[in-house]
Amino acid sequence: MIVAVITAFLFGLIILNNRTVPNHCRDEEYTERIRIYPDGIKVDGDLISFVSEASVNNRKSIYFGRLANSSQKEMILKSSEALSLSITAKTDKFKPPTNINEFDVEKYYHHQGIKQLINISKLEIMHDHSSSKVTDVPHILRTGLLRHTDNLPVELKRYCQALVIGFRDNDFYQQMSGSSKLGLLHVFSVSGMHVYYFLALIDKLLTIIKLPNRLKMMLEVCCLLVYFQFAGGSPGLLRAIVMAIIRLLSQLLDIEISGIDCWSLTLIMQLLMLPEAIFLLSVQLSYSLSLGIIITAKRGLMFQTIILNAISLPIILYNFYEWHWLSIVASLVFLPVFTSVIFPLVVIICIVGNVKIITSLFEWFVSSFNHLINYVGEMPGMINVGKPPLWFTIFALTLTYYIAINGLPHLKRNVVLLASMYIGIF
């Protein structure tokens, strides 16, 4: 049954991926005014980018522009209020890939529902003093936490913003190179761990004030919807949020639902709401690894860690064409420390703020932890391969899930078959 579901799912992806991506382009410039909170604007030197709905055609668009002066940059980085951007711009075409298997920026944005590129030629920024709406609440909270963490030491700031609200600075991937090489970056985007901690905290607070159980669960569902936007609203986060909501609703309605049923319903909803997000690496890892966790829930830590690495391997090879053989060891050593120590420390810092004695100690620990991961990531062991064919990725995933489900029966034969396939492509 699992094999049939996975095969049908991946077959659907192949069909969807062959769809042509529309590329609308206008030659003439136009003007528009955009209301946006600072949490939605990325600043890189004097360049900015943000996502908004274009007024000319009501299409979700990615905007790129250049700041006119340092005061505009200061306004974005220091403001906690909504901003009004008055722009002169025109739509443009995404640059197509020039080599086989080169990163396709147009497809990347299209899979997120972003339909066009808009280049800003003139930009004016001012504070927006209009009344806030209910939909502004997540952005107000998110911007507030960004300002709250601005004065933290560098590593703590990076971890707080990335883990709690899904905000990554320009140096994030460079400074987290070890996590990237060892395949640990899924902690920041697909694990759903921050959703678990958030829900546990809300549940504890609502239990303390002794709310009726049904009212408490309804409030938790509302809080999760707000947290989805607060944490960045990424497609990878959607899986964790929807699964948590389904579990709460099943308890609210006294309906028993298994982990695999919950996962399946979430996938169906994802395909209905934002089907092309399935092509994003974070979403692929999110669903494949969460399914692996459900299947191996009753297994030991060693078996589960090996299976989760085996599940992520064909997806990583298909997207990056390389794999570090120390990634399994790194998962066994570093992930327990991360989940039981690092993440709770980050949550504490987000709550208490910049208390010098506490932040100095935590900064040293987090910085040492990150340097150790980067050191291990630089050790010899990176294996480079060409892009494996899609049939190989499908078959390797299917066989890995089969091994995870069946365990010991025919284990040796299946592992030898899987290992032989990887040796063949290396």
Rosetta blueprint (number, residue, H / E / L):
1 M L
2 I H
3 V H
4 A H
5 V H
6 I H
7 T H
8 A H
9 F H
10 L H
11 F H
12 G H
13 L H
14 I H
15 I H
16 L H
17 N H
18 N L
19 R L
20 T L
21 V L
22 P L
23 N L
24 H L
25 C L
26 R L
27 D L
28 E L
29 E L
30 Y E
31 T E
32 E E
33 R E
34 I E
35 R E
36 I E
37 Y L
38 P H
39 D H
40 G H
41 I E
42 K E
43 V E
44 D E
45 G L
46 D L
47 L E
48 I E
49 S E
50 F E
51 V E
52 S E
53 E E
54 A L
55 S L
56 V L
57 N L
58 N L
59 R L
60 K E
61 S E
62 I E
63 Y E
64 F E
65 G E
66 R E
67 L L
68 A L
69 N L
70 S H
71 S H
72 Q H
73 K H
74 E H
75 M H
76 I H
77 L H
78 K H
79 S L
80 S L
81 E L
82 A L
83 L E
84 S E
85 L E
86 S E
87 I E
88 T E
89 A E
90 K E
91 T E
92 D E
93 K L
94 F L
95 K L
96 P L
97 P L
98 T L
99 N L
100 I L
101 N L
102 E L
103 F L
104 D L
105 V H
106 E H
107 K H
108 Y H
109 Y H
110 H H
111 H L
112 Q L
113 G L
114 I L
115 K L
116 Q E
117 L E
118 I E
119 N E
120 I E
121 S E
122 K E
123 L E
124 E E
125 I E
126 M E
127 H E
128 D L
129 H L
130 S L
131 S L
132 S L
133 K L
134 V H
135 T H
136 D H
137 V H
138 P H
139 H H
140 I H
141 L H
142 R H
143 T H
144 G H
145 L H
146 L H
147 R H
148 H H
149 T H
150 D L
151 N L
152 L L
153 P L
154 V H
155 E H
156 L H
157 K H
158 R H
159 Y H
160 C H
161 Q H
162 A H
163 L H
164 V H
165 I H
166 G L
167 F L
168 R L
169 D L
170 N L
171 D L
172 F H
173 Y H
174 Q H
175 Q H
176 M L
177 S H
178 G H
179 S H
180 S H
181 K H
182 L L
183 G L
184 L L
185 L L
186 H H
187 V H
188 F H
189 S H
190 V L
191 S L
192 G L
193 M H
194 H H
195 V H
196 Y H
197 Y H
198 F H
199 L H
200 A H
201 L H
202 I H
203 D H
204 K H
205 L H
206 L H
207 T H
208 I H
209 I L
210 K L
211 L L
212 P L
213 N H
214 R H
215 L H
216 K H
217 M H
218 M H
219 L H
220 E H
221 V H
222 C H
223 C H
224 L H
225 L H
226 V H
227 Y H
228 F H
229 Q H
230 F H
231 A L
232 G L
233 G L
234 S L
235 P H
236 G H
237 L H
238 L H
239 R H
240 A H
241 I H
242 V H
243 M H
244 A H
245 I H
246 I H
247 R H
248 L H
249 L H
250 S H
251 Q H
252 L H
253 L L
254 D L
255 I L
256 E L
257 I L
258 S L
259 G H
260 I H
261 D H
262 C H
263 W H
264 S H
265 L H
266 T H
267 L H
268 I H
269 M H
270 Q H
271 L H
272 L H
273 M H
274 L L
275 P H
276 E H
277 A H
278 I H
279 F H
280 L L
281 L H
282 S H
283 V H
284 Q H
285 L H
286 S H
287 Y H
288 S H
289 L H
290 S H
291 L H
292 G H
293 I H
294 I H
295 I H
296 T L
297 A L
298 K L
299 R L
300 G L
301 L H
302 M H
303 F H
304 Q H
305 T H
306 I H
307 I H
308 L H
309 N H
310 A H
311 I H
312 S H
313 L H
314 P H
315 I H
316 I H
317 L H
318 Y H
319 N H
320 F H
321 Y L
322 E E
323 W E
324 H E
325 W L
326 L L
327 S H
328 I H
329 V H
330 A H
331 S H
332 L H
333 V H
334 F H
335 L H
336 P H
337 V H
338 F H
339 T H
340 S H
341 V H
342 I H
343 F H
344 P H
345 L H
346 V H
347 V H
348 I H
349 I H
350 C H
351 I H
352 V H
353 G L
354 N L
355 V L
356 K H
357 I H
358 I H
359 T H
360 S H
361 L H
362 F H
363 E H
364 W H
365 F H
366 V H
367 S H
368 S H
369 F H
370 N H
371 H H
372 L H
373 I H
374 N H
375 Y H
376 V H
377 G H
378 E L
379 M L
380 P L
381 G L
382 M E
383 I E
384 N E
385 V L
386 G L
387 K L
388 P L
389 P L
390 L H
391 W H
392 F H
393 T H
394 I H
395 F H
396 A H
397 L H
398 T H
399 L H
400 T H
401 Y H
402 Y H
403 I H
404 A H
405 I H
406 N H
407 G L
408 L L
409 P L
410 H L
411 L H
412 K H
413 R H
414 N H
415 V H
416 V H
417 L H
418 L H
419 A H
420 S H
421 M H
422 Y H
423 I H
424 G H
425 I H
426 F L
